[in-house]
């Protein structure tokens, strides 16, 4: 649940950044607007992309890259431990608490406005 909240907050922050809070000269905003417009009009095409294919033997794929130290695989435990360490940090907890307060305040505001109607 905690990771979903963090991922959601990060996604919302990225979209708000890309929108540029109303700055029309932001190139990312223009790109996002044109992409959404093309998507809505079903004008997106893959013709502008070039795909390069090179046939090779499967052995060549494994010998192309440098071998990793150790067994070459990442175990789940160290990743999980690090993610939990980050999620339980004071900074992330304060962000979550602030987000929960903002959500609660938004709910109260919407509840008041809907009851006033």
MOKA-V613528 format. One record per pair of residues at least 24 apart in sequence whose ideal C-beta (glycine too) atoms are under 10 Angstrom apart, sorted by the first residue. I is the first residue (numbers start at 0). J is the second residue. If there is no record, write none. Layout:
I & J
I & J
This chain:
1 & 82
1 & 83
1 & 86
1 & 87
1 & 91
1 & 92
1 & 95
2 & 82
2 & 83
2 & 85
2 & 86
4 & 86
4 & 91
4 & 94
4 & 95
4 & 98
4 & 99
4 & 102
5 & 82
5 & 85
5 & 86
5 & 91
5 & 94
5 & 95
5 & 98
7 & 98
8 & 91
8 & 94
8 & 95
8 & 97
8 & 98
11 & 98
